[in-house]
Amino acid sequence: MLDKISKKILMELQSDGRISNVELAARVNLSPAACLERVRKLHESGYIMGYTAQLNPQLLDVSLLVFIEVVLDRTTPEVFDAFKHSVQIIPEVLECHMVAGGFDYLVKARVKDMAAYREFLGKTLLQKGVRETHTYAVMEEVKNTSKLPIK
């Protein structure tokens, strides 16, 4: 179980992963040494998995965000494993989730534009035992966060 201070540390780190230990300690009302120890324990126990930078997709020329429903040819463990392994190495794929419902996977990908998406779909995604796809191009990102709710 996490106490209130550990939860506050996690919330602060989600907002600013580059915060100094001294500033973090001040925000959660701990000494820097005690704060550093708490953060170390949160890492060791798996609550903190790592740190990343949020990059601007427009400046990196990958402004088209798409969600793709994927239906596989067959639903056998071998086909699922082959698809899972293949999407791991596709850099355009940001997320891939096996889902329950009318399709097998939901893929989130970023590409330059619709022409790049057509090429990505034809040369990359459809070559992996995929029977059918349905694509949803994002017109506006209303909310985009990686922050988890901490209660």
C-alpha positions as CSV (number, residue, x, y, z in Angstrom):
1,M,0.0,0.0,0.0
2,L,1.2,3.5,-0.8
3,D,0.8,6.2,1.8
4,K,-0.2,9.8,1.0
5,I,3.4,11.0,0.7
6,S,4.4,8.3,-1.8
7,K,1.2,9.0,-3.8
8,K,2.1,12.7,-3.8
9,I,5.6,11.9,-5.0
10,L,4.2,9.8,-7.9
11,M,1.8,12.6,-8.8
12,E,4.6,15.2,-8.8
13,L,6.9,12.9,-10.9
14,Q,4.1,12.3,-13.4
15,S,3.8,16.1,-13.9
16,D,7.5,16.7,-14.1
17,G,9.9,13.8,-14.4
18,R,12.8,16.2,-14.5
19,I,12.1,17.8,-11.1
20,S,15.1,18.0,-8.9
21,N,15.1,15.9,-5.7
22,V,15.4,19.1,-3.6
23,E,12.3,20.6,-5.3
24,L,10.4,17.3,-5.0
25,A,11.2,17.0,-1.4
26,A,10.0,20.5,-0.7
27,R,6.7,19.9,-2.6
28,V,6.0,16.7,-0.5
29,N,7.3,18.1,2.8
30,L,10.2,15.7,3.2
31,S,13.9,16.1,3.7
32,P,15.9,15.5,0.4
33,A,17.5,12.4,1.8
34,A,14.1,10.9,2.9
35,C,12.6,11.9,-0.5
36,L,15.4,10.3,-2.4
37,E,15.0,7.1,-0.4
38,R,11.2,7.0,-1.1
39,V,11.8,7.5,-4.9
40,R,14.4,4.7,-4.8
41,K,11.9,2.4,-3.1
42,L,9.2,3.3,-5.6
43,H,11.6,2.4,-8.4
44,E,12.6,-0.9,-6.8
45,S,9.0,-1.9,-6.2
46,G,8.0,-1.2,-9.8
47,Y,5.8,1.8,-9.3
48,I,8.1,3.9,-11.4
49,M,9.0,2.2,-14.6
50,G,11.1,4.9,-16.2
51,Y,11.2,8.4,-17.5
52,T,10.6,9.7,-21.0
53,A,10.4,13.0,-22.9
54,Q,7.2,14.1,-24.6
55,L,8.0,15.0,-28.2
56,N,6.1,17.3,-30.6
57,P,4.8,15.1,-33.5
58,Q,4.2,18.0,-35.8
59,L,7.8,19.1,-35.5
60,L,9.0,15.5,-36.1
61,D,6.7,15.2,-39.2
62,V,4.5,12.5,-37.9
63,S,1.3,14.6,-37.3
64,L,-1.3,12.0,-38.5
65,L,-2.5,9.9,-35.6
66,V,-4.6,6.8,-36.5
67,F,-6.4,4.1,-34.7
68,I,-6.7,0.8,-36.5
69,E,-9.0,-2.1,-35.7
70,V,-7.3,-5.3,-36.7
71,V,-9.0,-8.6,-37.4
72,L,-6.5,-11.5,-37.9
73,D,-6.9,-14.3,-40.5
74,R,-7.2,-16.9,-37.7
75,T,-7.4,-16.8,-33.9
76,T,-4.8,-19.3,-32.9
77,P,-2.0,-18.8,-30.4
78,E,0.6,-19.0,-33.1
79,V,-1.1,-16.2,-35.2
80,F,-1.6,-14.0,-32.1
81,D,2.1,-14.5,-31.2
82,A,3.3,-13.8,-34.7
83,F,1.2,-10.6,-34.9
84,K,2.4,-9.4,-31.4
85,H,6.0,-10.0,-32.3
86,S,5.7,-8.2,-35.7
87,V,4.1,-5.0,-34.3
88,Q,6.9,-4.7,-31.7
89,I,9.4,-3.8,-34.4
90,I,7.2,-1.3,-36.3
91,P,8.3,2.2,-35.2
92,E,5.1,3.9,-36.4
93,V,3.1,1.7,-33.9
94,L,2.8,3.6,-30.6
95,E,0.5,1.2,-28.9
96,C,-1.1,-2.2,-29.7
97,H,-3.8,-3.8,-27.5
98,M,-5.5,-7.1,-27.7
99,V,-9.2,-6.4,-27.1
100,A,-12.4,-8.3,-26.6
101,G,-15.2,-7.6,-29.0
102,G,-15.6,-7.4,-32.8
103,F,-11.9,-7.3,-33.6
104,D,-8.7,-8.7,-32.3
105,Y,-6.3,-5.7,-31.8
106,L,-6.5,-1.9,-31.5
107,V,-3.4,-0.3,-32.9
108,K,-2.4,3.4,-32.4
109,A,0.1,4.7,-34.9
110,R,1.6,7.9,-36.1
111,V,2.7,8.7,-39.6
112,K,3.4,11.8,-41.7
113,D,0.1,12.0,-43.7
114,M,-2.5,9.9,-45.4
115,A,-0.2,8.9,-48.2
116,A,2.3,7.7,-45.6
117,Y,-0.5,5.8,-43.8
118,R,-1.5,4.0,-47.0
119,E,2.1,2.9,-47.5
120,F,2.4,1.9,-43.8
121,L,-0.8,-0.1,-44.0
122,G,0.0,-1.9,-47.3
123,K,3.7,-2.6,-46.8
124,T,3.8,-3.1,-43.0
125,L,0.6,-3.9,-41.2
126,L,-1.3,-6.0,-43.8
127,Q,1.7,-8.3,-44.3
128,K,1.3,-9.8,-40.8
129,G,-1.6,-12.3,-41.2
130,V,-4.2,-9.5,-41.1
131,R,-7.6,-10.3,-42.7
132,E,-9.3,-6.9,-42.2
133,T,-8.7,-3.4,-40.8
134,H,-10.8,-0.4,-40.0
135,T,-9.0,2.9,-39.7
136,Y,-10.0,6.0,-37.7
137,A,-7.9,9.1,-38.5
138,V,-7.8,11.5,-35.6
139,M,-9.1,15.0,-36.6
140,E,-8.4,16.6,-33.2
141,E,-6.7,15.3,-30.1
142,V,-9.0,16.4,-27.3
143,K,-7.0,14.8,-24.5
144,N,-3.6,13.1,-24.6
145,T,-2.0,12.2,-21.4
146,S,0.1,9.5,-19.9
147,K,-0.7,10.5,-16.3
148,L,-2.4,7.7,-14.3
149,P,-5.1,8.5,-11.8
150,I,-3.7,8.1,-8.3
151,K,-6.3,7.8,-5.6
